[in-house]
Amino acid sequence: MSKDLRFNLEDVSQIIIGSFALAIPISFSEEAWRLSETLPFFNLGLLLILSFCFLGFYTFQGIFQGNVKSRLFAFIFRVFIAYLIAMVVVFLILLAIDKLPLIDETIIAIKRIIVISMPASMGAIIVDGFDKE
């Protein structure tokens, strides 16, 4: 990998596989479905913040090795794209197993995606970091 850690198709595939690996068992869990129905918005926001903090910390240490001064945009991009791809993977899994009530209960569908995306995004960034620097 080059010094500037370019984001390419290999990175996308690693993020997809990593998020899929952790999203599958959780997406099939009735506990996750129910949690998304009862979780208050404050706690949902806290989950989002924790997700980005852990993604940022792992990306900073594991992928960028603490050197982000000259690559700040690449660092921020990698954190956000990992979370976004994880959300898309979770969306597709929940849609496939008919547990994404987008039309009938949109808020629950969004909450379900956020709840399951937390562990999925961690799997995504860890797998993405396996072959870096």
PETAFEN-V372231 format. One record per residue. N is the residue number from 1. RES is the residue in one letter. PHI is phi in degrees with one decimal (none if undefined). Layout:
# PETAFEN-V372231
[[N/RES/PHI] [N/RES/PHI]]
This chain:
# PETAFEN-V372231
[[1/M/none] [2/S/-74.3] [3/K/-58.9] [4/D/-86.1] [5/L/51.8] [6/R/-64.6] [7/F/-97.9] [8/N/-133.4] [9/L/-62.2] [10/E/-62.1] [11/D/-63.0] [12/V/-60.5] [13/S/-64.8] [14/Q/-65.5] [15/I/-65.4] [16/I/-63.1] [17/I/-64.8] [18/G/-63.1] [19/S/-70.7] [20/F/-62.8] [21/A/-60.6] [22/L/-92.6] [23/A/-75.1] [24/I/-58.3] [25/P/-64.1] [26/I/-75.6] [27/S/-65.2] [28/F/-87.4] [29/S/-91.5] [30/E/-64.5] [31/E/-61.6] [32/A/-66.7] [33/W/-62.7] [34/R/-70.1] [35/L/-58.2] [36/S/-66.8] [37/E/-78.2] [38/T/-108.1] [39/L/-69.6] [40/P/-66.3] [41/F/-61.6] [42/F/-58.9] [43/N/-67.3] [44/L/-63.8] [45/G/-62.6] [46/L/-62.2] [47/L/-60.4] [48/L/-61.8] [49/I/-62.2] [50/L/-61.4] [51/S/-57.6] [52/F/-68.1] [53/C/-64.8] [54/F/-67.6] [55/L/-61.7] [56/G/-62.7] [57/F/-63.1] [58/Y/-65.9] [59/T/-63.2] [60/F/-60.5] [61/Q/-84.4] [62/G/-81.8] [63/I/-102.5] [64/F/-93.8] [65/Q/53.9] [66/G/77.2] [67/N/-110.8] [68/V/-118.2] [69/K/-53.8] [70/S/-90.3] [71/R/-128.6] [72/L/-60.8] [73/F/-61.8] [74/A/-62.8] [75/F/-63.5] [76/I/-63.6] [77/F/-58.9] [78/R/-64.0] [79/V/-64.1] [80/F/-68.6] [81/I/-68.7] [82/A/-62.8] [83/Y/-68.1] [84/L/-63.3] [85/I/-64.1] [86/A/-60.8] [87/M/-63.7] [88/V/-65.0] [89/V/-61.2] [90/V/-61.3] [91/F/-54.4] [92/L/-66.0] [93/I/-64.5] [94/L/-62.6] [95/L/-64.3] [96/A/-65.5] [97/I/-98.0] [98/D/59.9] [99/K/-122.0] [100/L/-127.2] [101/P/-78.8] [102/L/-59.2] [103/I/-80.9] [104/D/-74.8] [105/E/-137.1] [106/T/-58.8] [107/I/-62.4] [108/I/-64.6] [109/A/-61.5] [110/I/-65.4] [111/K/-61.7] [112/R/-63.1] [113/I/-64.2] [114/I/-66.3] [115/V/-61.1] [116/I/-79.8] [117/S/-71.1] [118/M/-60.5] [119/P/-67.6] [120/A/-63.1] [121/S/-68.6] [122/M/-66.8] [123/G/-60.2] [124/A/-62.4] [125/I/-73.1] [126/I/-67.6] [127/V/-65.5] [128/D/-61.5] [129/G/-84.2] [130/F/-59.0] [131/D/-111.7] [132/K/-91.7] [133/E/27.1]]
